[in-house]
Amino acid sequence: MKMLHDNLGVNEKGHLTIAGVDTVVLAKEHGTPLIVFDENKLRENCRIYKESMARHFGENSLALYAGKAFCCKEMYRIAADEGVGADVVSGGELYTAVSAGFPTDRVFFHGNNKTDAEIAYAIDNRIGYFVVDNREELDAIQAIAHKKGIVQKIILRATPGIDPHTHAKISTGKVDSKFGTAVETGQIEALTDYALELENIDLKGYHCHIGSQVFDIDPFCDAADIMLDFIAKMREHKGFEASVLNLGGGFGVRYVQSDPEIDYDKNIGEISEHVKSKCSSLNLKMPAVLMEPGRSIVADAALTLYTAGSVKTITGYKSYVSIDGGMTDNPRYALYQSEYTVYCANKMNETPDFKCTVAGRCCESGDLIQENVLLPSPKRGDIIAVLVTGAYNYSMASNYNRVTRPEVVSVKDGKAKVIIKRETYEHMTALDV
Ligand SMILES: *Cc1c(COP(=O)(O)O)cnc(C)c1O
């Protein structure tokens, strides 16, 4: 059987493996639901970006890992180790990075509504850059930087007016968006004027992010064109030449066999050729180019293991297989009808001919993991594996129905280590008074 990603396999017992480790044994030793990361795959994904960007965009380029995809101390230790930067969107993500010893000069603080407390906390921790969303936020950063007697580096988040044709909820570059300041309406130009006047603000450039799970490189090239045209215009009108251009995240990931295989290095190479030729046609010096991959660093490095419970066939309708997790650890089907590949990890060599809906355990009809899945006569106690769950699963987890959040382990050289402990009832009720 050709597996979806090269770190997956099937061993002599007919069990699914990740990085050579038997998932059925992991489920038995650690319990379920269990999220399993392949540490080498995480590192390899960081390296692909770092090396590819250095080769194509030059040494002053930087890949920033978007922590919202999967955030924990171990992830920041790995990102720090692999020499990538970090994109954080809250005081909580920043705190996690700081606690892991992440170098804060490589941190970019994002978000459409940073609080004064978060701004002050980030400045106290000497973060590299704020990615400023709007004018009110710029005023707040100026006031706090002034009070603390520092000059803060920033870039401005622009909405270039690109619709990358992914799901509407994960498309963010359109003019009508809660994120950023529009190019089309002239508001980003006005914000540039304003930022250049502020005493405690050092404007370095611009950011744009068009959306997520984008397979095609054209939307990135279109966004780069709009941003570089705009940068050239700012040079002419105001004598301001941006030295940083952040093209955001959003590269697609292969979740199911019908998704295309993606060559990230080739995509980055093609985007860089496009950016270089655009810069030369505008007679612009090539800015330091940044990218912010989240999903494509962590998604295919993990899978989730569940134990099957009830198997129910509604005569004349369909069958349901319920698992011991669901929207509390993976809300993506409920939110976006996201596609996943689902296997019975202990029966990989049996014929998958039982069509069913894999359902979570919450009191919510929409709590499904996937519909129209084929499994080999599933039974209570089977281990159900959902592949490619490294991104936007644990980071979106909740305690709905007071279901505790799963344990997360990482495997390397045949051994597993716990990187996030299983939440207990005591943890869950710790804040109840
Ligand atoms: C979500 C997001 C990212 C990461 O997107 P992925 O699709 O996970 O690569 C990067 N930058 C910004 C501003 C984002 O909102």
The ligand as an SDF file (V2000), in Angstrom:
LIG
                    3D

 15 15  0  0  0  0  0  0  0  0999 V2000
   -2.5830   31.2400   10.0680 C   0  0  0  0  0  0  0  0  0  0  0  0
   -1.5100   32.1380    9.7010 C   0  0  0  0  0  0  0  0  0  0  0  0
   -0.2790   31.6250    9.2860 C   0  0  0  0  0  0  0  0  0  0  0  0
   -0.0320   30.1500    9.1120 C   0  0  0  0  0  0  0  0  0  0  0  0
   -0.8310   29.6240    8.1040 O   0  0  0  0  0  0  0  0  0  0  0  0
   -0.6530   28.1010    7.6690 P   0  0  0  0  0  0  0  0  0  0  0  0
   -1.7690   27.8880    6.7080 O   0  0  0  0  0  0  0  0  0  0  0  0
   -0.7960   27.2730    8.8790 O   0  0  0  0  0  0  0  0  0  0  0  0
    0.6820   27.9790    7.0360 O   0  0  0  0  0  0  0  0  0  0  0  0
    0.7220   32.5090    9.0180 C   0  0  0  0  0  0  0  0  0  0  0  0
    0.5440   33.8370    9.1460 N   0  0  0  0  0  0  0  0  0  0  0  0
   -0.6180   34.3640    9.5560 C   0  0  0  0  0  0  0  0  0  0  0  0
   -0.7420   35.8250    9.6990 C   0  0  0  0  0  0  0  0  0  0  0  0
   -1.6880   33.5470    9.8320 C   0  0  0  0  0  0  0  0  0  0  0  0
   -2.8460   34.0760   10.2090 O   0  0  0  0  0  0  0  0  0  0  0  0
  1  2  1  0
  2  3  1  0
  2 14  2  0
  3  4  1  0
  3 10  2  0
  4  5  1  0
  5  6  1  0
  6  7  2  0
  6  8  1  0
  6  9  1  0
 10 11  1  0
 11 12  2  0
 12 13  1  0
 12 14  1  0
 14 15  1  0
M  END
$$$$
